[in-house]
């Protein structure tokens, strides 16, 4: 993650890189307090969350990105200052942009007014791919609208797939097969 997501070389990542370097400046005091609490008690809201965390992070370039992270304590305290925490990190910046775009599209297709500030996403063209009149004529199935609704709620592709899954054996049982 340090090389692919954050832009650090392997030697930088393995030779003294501190996690705090990945925390946006506005959250560093909160991060330090959380780390101190964890070292004192072995507990904390993130380590105890038992869920994926959606957090801002800073790449080596200084650019802020969004990451999805899970944390797990590993190993007992040792002479080098443990305990340690395993962090599994994924860059979700583009996924968040796509979800926001889907939410905007759903608002537009639902006939809700879309403000000028909602029409352009950062680093994305605001040029329409089809004339607006043509886009309004698109008819979506109830299932497609449900997928857009779930995207607008911030559900991931996996969550949508699980929610929209049709249980084939249940259908076959109901029709007597």
C-alpha positions as protocol buffer text, in pm:
chain_id: "A"
residue {
  index: 1
  type: UNK
  ca { x: 0 y: 0 z: 0 }
}
residue {
  index: 2
  type: UNK
  ca { x: 282 y: 241 z: 82 }
}
residue {
  index: 3
  type: UNK
  ca { x: 420 y: 218 z: -272 }
}
residue {
  index: 4
  type: UNK
  ca { x: 111 y: 160 z: -488 }
}
residue {
  index: 5
  type: UNK
  ca { x: -137 y: 384 z: -307 }
}
residue {
  index: 6
  type: UNK
  ca { x: 73 y: 643 z: -130 }
}
residue {
  index: 7
  type: UNK
  ca { x: 374 y: 674 z: -364 }
}
residue {
  index: 8
  type: UNK
  ca { x: 652 y: 587 z: -121 }
}
residue {
  index: 9
  type: UNK
  ca { x: 942 y: 366 z: -228 }
}
residue {
  index: 10
  type: UNK
  ca { x: 981 y: 29 z: -52 }
}
residue {
  index: 11
  type: UNK
  ca { x: 1292 y: 157 z: 129 }
}
residue {
  index: 12
  type: UNK
  ca { x: 1102 y: 466 z: 253 }
}
residue {
  index: 13
  type: UNK
  ca { x: 815 y: 247 z: 371 }
}
residue {
  index: 14
  type: UNK
  ca { x: 1036 y: 0 z: 554 }
}
residue {
  index: 15
  type: UNK
  ca { x: 1292 y: 240 z: 700 }
}
residue {
  index: 16
  type: UNK
  ca { x: 1122 y: 467 z: 947 }
}
residue {
  index: 17
  type: UNK
  ca { x: 806 y: 581 z: 770 }
}
residue {
  index: 18
  type: UNK
  ca { x: 548 y: 677 z: 1032 }
}
residue {
  index: 19
  type: UNK
  ca { x: 176 y: 624 z: 989 }
}
residue {
  index: 20
  type: UNK
  ca { x: 120 y: 983 z: 1093 }
}
residue {
  index: 21
  type: UNK
  ca { x: 271 y: 1093 z: 761 }
}
residue {
  index: 22
  type: UNK
  ca { x: -41 y: 954 z: 592 }
}
residue {
  index: 23
  type: UNK
  ca { x: -284 y: 1146 z: 816 }
}
residue {
  index: 24
  type: UNK
  ca { x: -417 y: 1482 z: 691 }
}
residue {
  index: 25
  type: UNK
  ca { x: -290 y: 1774 z: 902 }
}
residue {
  index: 26
  type: UNK
  ca { x: -639 y: 1858 z: 1033 }
}
residue {
  index: 27
  type: UNK
  ca { x: -666 y: 1509 z: 1191 }
}
residue {
  index: 28
  type: UNK
  ca { x: -314 y: 1467 z: 1331 }
}
residue {
  index: 29
  type: UNK
  ca { x: -398 y: 1573 z: 1689 }
}
residue {
  index: 30
  type: UNK
  ca { x: -695 y: 1335 z: 1693 }
}
residue {
  index: 31
  type: UNK
  ca { x: -475 y: 1058 z: 1548 }
}
residue {
  index: 32
  type: UNK
  ca { x: -205 y: 1111 z: 1815 }
}
residue {
  index: 33
  type: UNK
  ca { x: -467 y: 1100 z: 2092 }
}
residue {
  index: 34
  type: UNK
  ca { x: -610 y: 779 z: 1948 }
}
residue {
  index: 35
  type: UNK
  ca { x: -266 y: 619 z: 1923 }
}
residue {
  index: 36
  type: UNK
  ca { x: -188 y: 714 z: 2285 }
}
residue {
  index: 37
  type: UNK
  ca { x: -522 y: 571 z: 2401 }
}
residue {
  index: 38
  type: UNK
  ca { x: -454 y: 248 z: 2211 }
}
residue {
  index: 39
  type: UNK
  ca { x: -105 y: 211 z: 2361 }
}
residue {
  index: 40
  type: UNK
  ca { x: -246 y: 271 z: 2711 }
}
residue {
  index: 41
  type: UNK
  ca { x: -563 y: 60 z: 2689 }
}
residue {
  index: 42
  type: UNK
  ca { x: -534 y: -162 z: 2381 }
}
residue {
  index: 43
  type: UNK
  ca { x: -867 y: -16 z: 2270 }
}
residue {
  index: 44
  type: UNK
  ca { x: -990 y: 256 z: 2040 }
}
residue {
  index: 45
  type: UNK
  ca { x: -1284 y: 342 z: 1816 }
}
residue {
  index: 46
  type: UNK
  ca { x: -1107 y: 244 z: 1495 }
}
residue {
  index: 47
  type: UNK
  ca { x: -934 y: -71 z: 1618 }
}
residue {
  index: 48
  type: UNK
  ca { x: -1259 y: -184 z: 1783 }
}
residue {
  index: 49
  type: UNK
  ca { x: -1480 y: -88 z: 1488 }
}
residue {
  index: 50
  type: UNK
  ca { x: -1489 y: -438 z: 1336 }
}
residue {
  index: 51
  type: UNK
  ca { x: -1583 y: -282 z: 1002 }
}
residue {
  index: 52
  type: UNK
  ca { x: -1422 y: -114 z: 705 }
}
residue {
  index: 53
  type: UNK
  ca { x: -1331 y: 247 z: 771 }
}
residue {
  index: 54
  type: UNK
  ca { x: -1363 y: 516 z: 504 }
}
residue {
  index: 55
  type: UNK
  ca { x: -1098 y: 776 z: 586 }
}
residue {
  index: 56
  type: UNK
  ca { x: -901 y: 1059 z: 426 }
}
residue {
  index: 57
  type: UNK
  ca { x: -528 y: 1004 z: 380 }
}
residue {
  index: 58
  type: UNK
  ca { x: -236 y: 1194 z: 229 }
}
residue {
  index: 59
  type: UNK
  ca { x: -12 y: 1054 z: -45 }
}
residue {
  index: 60
  type: UNK
  ca { x: 359 y: 1140 z: -59 }
}
residue {
  index: 61
  type: UNK
  ca { x: 275 y: 1401 z: -325 }
}
residue {
  index: 62
  type: UNK
  ca { x: 57 y: 1583 z: -70 }
}
residue {
  index: 63
  type: UNK
  ca { x: -263 y: 1495 z: -255 }
}
residue {
  index: 64
  type: UNK
  ca { x: -550 y: 1392 z: -29 }
}
residue {
  index: 65
  type: UNK
  ca { x: -718 y: 1064 z: -119 }
}
residue {
  index: 66
  type: UNK
  ca { x: -990 y: 846 z: 36 }
}
residue {
  index: 67
  type: UNK
  ca { x: -897 y: 503 z: 165 }
}
residue {
  index: 68
  type: UNK
  ca { x: -1091 y: 208 z: 291 }
}
residue {
  index: 69
  type: UNK
  ca { x: -907 y: 45 z: 578 }
}
residue {
  index: 70
  type: UNK
  ca { x: -947 y: -239 z: 821 }
}
residue {
  index: 71
  type: UNK
  ca { x: -737 y: -264 z: 1134 }
}
residue {
  index: 72
  type: UNK
  ca { x: -641 y: -574 z: 1333 }
}
residue {
  index: 73
  type: UNK
  ca { x: -412 y: -596 z: 1635 }
}
residue {
  index: 74
  type: UNK
  ca { x: -126 y: -840 z: 1584 }
}
residue {
  index: 75
  type: UNK
  ca { x: 112 y: -974 z: 1841 }
}
residue {
  index: 76
  type: UNK
  ca { x: 167 y: -877 z: 2202 }
}
residue {
  index: 77
  type: UNK
  ca { x: 370 y: -582 z: 2321 }
}
residue {
  index: 78
  type: UNK
  ca { x: 742 y: -636 z: 2276 }
}
residue {
  index: 79
  type: UNK
  ca { x: 1075 y: -462 z: 2352 }
}
residue {
  index: 80
  type: UNK
  ca { x: 1048 y: -247 z: 2037 }
}
residue {
  index: 81
  type: UNK
  ca { x: 729 y: -78 z: 2152 }
}
residue {
  index: 82
  type: UNK
  ca { x: 447 y: -296 z: 2013 }
}
residue {
  index: 83
  type: UNK
  ca { x: 169 y: -397 z: 2012 }
}
residue {
  index: 84
  type: UNK
  ca { x: 138 y: -374 z: 1638 }
}
residue {
  index: 85
  type: UNK
  ca { x: -162 y: -316 z: 1417 }
}
residue {
  index: 86
  type: UNK
  ca { x: -208 y: -468 z: 1073 }
}
residue {
  index: 87
  type: UNK
  ca { x: -376 y: -222 z: 837 }
}
residue {
  index: 88
  type: UNK
  ca { x: -526 y: -338 z: 508 }
}
residue {
  index: 89
  type: UNK
  ca { x: -574 y: -32 z: 287 }
}
residue {
  index: 90
  type: UNK
  ca { x: -746 y: 28 z: -47 }
}
residue {
  index: 91
  type: UNK
  ca { x: -767 y: 358 z: -240 }
}
residue {
  index: 92
  type: UNK
  ca { x: -1137 y: 432 z: -293 }
}
residue {
  index: 93
  type: UNK
  ca { x: -1108 y: 785 z: -429 }
}
residue {
  index: 94
  type: UNK
  ca { x: -1239 y: 691 z: -775 }
}
residue {
  index: 95
  type: UNK
  ca { x: -1514 y: 469 z: -634 }
}
residue {
  index: 96
  type: UNK
  ca { x: -1638 y: 758 z: -418 }
}
residue {
  index: 97
  type: UNK
  ca { x: -1639 y: 986 z: -723 }
}
residue {
  index: 98
  type: UNK
  ca { x: -1838 y: 729 z: -921 }
}
residue {
  index: 99
  type: UNK
  ca { x: -2088 y: 688 z: -636 }
}
residue {
  index: 100
  type: UNK
  ca { x: -2134 y: 1065 z: -613 }
}
residue {
  index: 101
  type: UNK
  ca { x: -2184 y: 1080 z: -987 }
}
residue {
  index: 102
  type: UNK
  ca { x: -2446 y: 801 z: -965 }
}
residue {
  index: 103
  type: UNK
  ca { x: -2624 y: 991 z: -687 }
}
residue {
  index: 104
  type: UNK
  ca { x: -2629 y: 1305 z: -903 }
}
residue {
  index: 105
  type: UNK
  ca { x: -2757 y: 1105 z: -1198 }
}
residue {
  index: 106
  type: UNK
  ca { x: -3033 y: 954 z: -985 }
}
residue {
  index: 107
  type: UNK
  ca { x: -3136 y: 1300 z: -863 }
}
residue {
  index: 108
  type: UNK
  ca { x: -3143 y: 1421 z: -1224 }
}
residue {
  index: 109
  type: UNK
  ca { x: -3341 y: 1120 z: -1351 }
}
residue {
  index: 110
  type: UNK
  ca { x: -3584 y: 1154 z: -1060 }
}
residue {
  index: 111
  type: UNK
  ca { x: -3661 y: 1508 z: -1171 }
}
residue {
  index: 112
  type: UNK
  ca { x: -3501 y: 1671 z: -868 }
}
residue {
  index: 113
  type: UNK
  ca { x: -3339 y: 2005 z: -940 }
}
residue {
  index: 114
  type: UNK
  ca { x: -2964 y: 1969 z: -976 }
}
residue {
  index: 115
  type: UNK
  ca { x: -2764 y: 2277 z: -882 }
}
residue {
  index: 116
  type: UNK
  ca { x: -2480 y: 2404 z: -1098 }
}
residue {
  index: 117
  type: UNK
  ca { x: -2229 y: 2296 z: -829 }
}
residue {
  index: 118
  type: UNK
  ca { x: -2364 y: 1937 z: -854 }
}
residue {
  index: 119
  type: UNK
  ca { x: -2303 y: 1908 z: -1227 }
}
residue {
  index: 120
  type: UNK
  ca { x: -1925 y: 1891 z: -1236 }
}
residue {
  index: 121
  type: UNK
  ca { x: -1710 y: 1651 z: -1042 }
}
residue {
  index: 122
  type: UNK
  ca { x: -1341 y: 1720 z: -979 }
}
residue {
  index: 123
  type: UNK
  ca { x: -1115 y: 1597 z: -1259 }
}
residue {
  index: 124
  type: UNK
  ca { x: -1419 y: 1489 z: -1459 }
}
residue {
  index: 125
  type: UNK
  ca { x: -1560 y: 1643 z: -1770 }
}
residue {
  index: 126
  type: UNK
  ca { x: -1894 y: 1815 z: -1724 }
}
residue {
  index: 127
  type: UNK
  ca { x: -1960 y: 1785 z: -2097 }
}
residue {
  index: 128
  type: UNK
  ca { x: -2279 y: 1587 z: -2152 }
}
residue {
  index: 129
  type: UNK
  ca { x: -2243 y: 1263 z: -2346 }
}
residue {
  index: 130
  type: UNK
  ca { x: -2596 y: 1297 z: -2480 }
}
residue {
  index: 131
  type: UNK
  ca { x: -2822 y: 1601 z: -2516 }
}
residue {
  index: 132
  type: UNK
  ca { x: -3016 y: 1664 z: -2192 }
}
residue {
  index: 133
  type: UNK
  ca { x: -3350 y: 1617 z: -2367 }
}
residue {
  index: 134
  type: UNK
  ca { x: -3238 y: 1275 z: -2487 }
}
residue {
  index: 135
  type: UNK
  ca { x: -3108 y: 1178 z: -2143 }
}
residue {
  index: 136
  type: UNK
  ca { x: -3444 y: 1261 z: -1988 }
}
residue {
  index: 137
  type: UNK
  ca { x: -3616 y: 1017 z: -2227 }
}
residue {
  index: 138
  type: UNK
  ca { x: -3417 y: 722 z: -2099 }
}
residue {
  index: 139
  type: UNK
  ca { x: -3646 y: 471 z: -1936 }
}
residue {
  index: 140
  type: UNK
  ca { x: -3488 y: 259 z: -1667 }
}
residue {
  index: 141
  type: UNK
  ca { x: -3633 y: -61 z: -1533 }
}
residue {
  index: 142
  type: UNK
  ca { x: -3740 y: -78 z: -1170 }
}
residue {
  index: 143
  type: UNK
  ca { x: -3432 y: -290 z: -1101 }
}
residue {
  index: 144
  type: UNK
  ca { x: -3199 y: -33 z: -1262 }
}
residue {
  index: 145
  type: UNK
  ca { x: -3359 y: 245 z: -1059 }
}
residue {
  index: 146
  type: UNK
  ca { x: -3314 y: 37 z: -743 }
}
residue {
  index: 147
  type: UNK
  ca { x: -2942 y: -5 z: -822 }
}
residue {
  index: 148
  type: UNK
  ca { x: -2909 y: 372 z: -869 }
}
residue {
  index: 149
  type: UNK
  ca { x: -3094 y: 428 z: -540 }
}
residue {
  index: 150
  type: UNK
  ca { x: -2855 y: 195 z: -358 }
}
residue {
  index: 151
  type: UNK
  ca { x: -2554 y: 368 z: -518 }
}
residue {
  index: 152
  type: UNK
  ca { x: -2692 y: 703 z: -406 }
}
residue {
  index: 153
  type: UNK
  ca { x: -2709 y: 565 z: -51 }
}
residue {
  index: 154
  type: UNK
  ca { x: -2336 y: 493 z: -73 }
}
residue {
  index: 155
  type: UNK
  ca { x: -2360 y: 114 z: -104 }
}
residue {
  index: 156
  type: UNK
  ca { x: -2063 y: -64 z: -257 }
}
residue {
  index: 157
  type: UNK
  ca { x: -2094 y: -289 z: -561 }
}
residue {
  index: 158
  type: UNK
  ca { x: -2064 y: -592 z: -333 }
}
residue {
  index: 159
  type: UNK
  ca { x: -2340 y: -466 z: -101 }
}
residue {
  index: 160
  type: UNK
  ca { x: -2565 y: -393 z: -398 }
}
residue {
  index: 161
  type: UNK
  ca { x: -2503 y: -738 z: -543 }
}
residue {
  index: 162
  type: UNK
  ca { x: -2587 y: -899 z: -211 }
}
residue {
  index: 163
  type: UNK
  ca { x: -2902 y: -690 z: -170 }
}
residue {
  index: 164
  type: UNK
  ca { x: -3019 y: -744 z: -528 }
}
residue {
  index: 165
  type: UNK
  ca { x: -2930 y: -1115 z: -537 }
}
residue {
  index: 166
  type: UNK
  ca { x: -3212 y: -1336 z: -649 }
}
residue {
  index: 167
  type: UNK
  ca { x: -3208 y: -1670 z: -474 }
}
residue {
  index: 168
  type: UNK
  ca { x: -3261 y: -1914 z: -763 }
}
residue {
  index: 169
  type: UNK
  ca { x: -3332 y: -2213 z: -535 }
}
residue {
  index: 170
  type: UNK
  ca { x: -3603 y: -2013 z: -358 }
}
residue {
  index: 171
  type: UNK
  ca { x: -3769 y: -1934 z: -694 }
}
residue {
  index: 172
  type: UNK
  ca { x: -3743 y: -2296 z: -810 }
}
residue {
  index: 173
  type: UNK
  ca { x: -3900 y: -2414 z: -482 }
}
residue {
  index: 174
  type: UNK
  ca { x: -4189 y: -2169 z: -528 }
}
residue {
  index: 175
  type: UNK
  ca { x: -4266 y: -2290 z: -881 }
}
residue {
  index: 176
  type: UNK
  ca { x: -4236 y: -2654 z: -781 }
}
residue {
  index: 177
  type: UNK
  ca { x: -3913 y: -2750 z: -959 }
}
